[in-house]
Amino acid sequence: MAGRQRNRARPPRAAADRARRAHVEQVRGHRFIAGWGPKRTATVVPAPLRYWQYRPGGPYAAGAAVLVVVLWLGLFGWLAGSDAVRDELPLALVAGIAVYVLNARRVTVSDHGLSFDVAGSRTDPRAVVPSALVQEVHAGRTPEDWPRPEKRGGWLPGRSRVAVRHLDDDGERALTLWVRDPAAFADALGVPLTR
C-alpha cells in the first residue's frame, strides 16, 4: 500500500457541504468524552465515531491558566495581604487547571470527515475536512512537494506525526498532527497510509 494515494476528482461543492453537515450531526450526537457513548438527548442514535483522541490545550490555554492564577492571587494579595494569598492558593490553582483542562481538544473522524473540537463548543461546519476531500495521509514529516502545512498540535509522548493532504475551496492544503495510531487514523479517513 505504500505510495498509493487517493486520486479522484473533487466532488461537487454541494456534496462537500453535505458531508460537513453530516459530520457535525454525527459528532453532536456523541458526548465530548467519546467513551461515554451518545448523548441522552440525541433523538437518533448516531453511528459510532471512527477515530478520536484528545490533545491538551496549547500555549494560549497555558498562558490563560497562568494569567488566571496570577490575577487571582494578585487581587487577593493587594486587597487582603499575604495571608489571603496563602489561603487562596489552592483555589487559584484549581481555577487555573480548570481553564487549561477545559481547553482540551478532540480530534474526531466520523463517517463523513475530520474535525478538531473543543469541549463546550459547537463544531463549525466550515472547519470540517470532508473525508472525500482527503487525498493522502503520510506518516512523518510533510513531503517537500506538498503545500505548507497548518500545525494541529505539538508532540506528545506515544504519538507519531502524520501529514494530511486535502482539497479545500481555495485549492490543495495540508495539515500535520500527532496521533496514537497512524494506520488506524488513515483507515478511518478511508485512505492508505504512506511512508
C-alpha positions, 0 to 999 in steps of 0.5 A, spaced: 500 500 500 505 504 500 505 510 495 498 509 493 494 515 494 487 517 493 486 520 486 479 522 484 476 528 482 473 533 487 466 532 488 461 537 487 461 543 492 454 541 494 456 534 496 462 537 500 457 541 504 453 535 505 458 531 508 460 537 513 453 537 515 453 530 516 459 530 520 457 535 525 450 531 526 454 525 527 459 528 532 453 532 536 450 526 537 456 523 541 458 526 548 465 530 548 468 524 552 467 519 546 467 513 551 461 515 554 457 513 548 451 518 545 448 523 548 441 522 552 438 527 548 440 525 541 433 523 538 437 518 533 442 514 535 448 516 531 453 511 528 459 510 532 465 515 531 471 512 527 477 515 530 478 520 536 483 522 541 484 528 545 490 533 545 491 538 551 490 545 550 496 549 547 500 555 549 494 560 549 490 555 554 497 555 558 498 562 558 490 563 560 491 558 566 497 562 568 494 569 567 488 566 571 492 564 577 496 570 577 490 575 577 487 571 582 492 571 587 494 578 585 487 581 587 487 577 593 494 579 595 493 587 594 486 587 597 487 582 603 495 581 604 499 575 604 495 571 608 489 571 603 494 569 598 496 563 602 489 561 603 487 562 596 492 558 593 489 552 592 483 555 589 487 559 584 490 553 582 484 549 581 481 555 577 487 555 573 487 547 571 480 548 570 481 553 564 487 549 561 483 542 562 477 545 559 481 547 553 482 540 551 481 538 544 478 532 540 480 530 534 474 526 531 473 522 524 466 520 523 463 517 517 463 523 513 470 527 515 475 530 520 474 535 525 478 538 531 473 540 537 473 543 543 469 541 549 463 546 550 463 548 543 459 547 537 463 544 531 463 549 525 461 546 519 466 550 515 472 547 519 470 540 517 475 536 512 470 532 508 473 525 508 472 525 500 476 531 500 482 527 503 487 525 498 493 522 502 495 521 509 503 520 510 506 518 516 512 523 518 514 529 516 510 533 510 513 531 503 517 537 500 512 537 494 506 538 498 503 545 500 505 548 507 502 545 512 497 548 518 500 545 525 494 541 529 498 540 535 505 539 538 508 532 540 506 528 545 509 522 548 506 515 544 504 519 538 507 519 531 506 525 526 502 524 520 501 529 514 494 530 511 493 532 504 486 535 502 482 539 497 479 545 500 475 551 496 481 555 495 485 549 492 490 543 495 492 544 503 495 540 508 495 539 515 500 535 520 498 532 527 500 527 532 496 521 533 496 514 537 495 510 531 497 512 524 494 506 520 488 506 524 487 514 523 488 513 515 483 507 515 478 511 518 479 517 513 478 511 508 485 512 505 492 508 505 497 510 509 504 512 506 511 512 508 
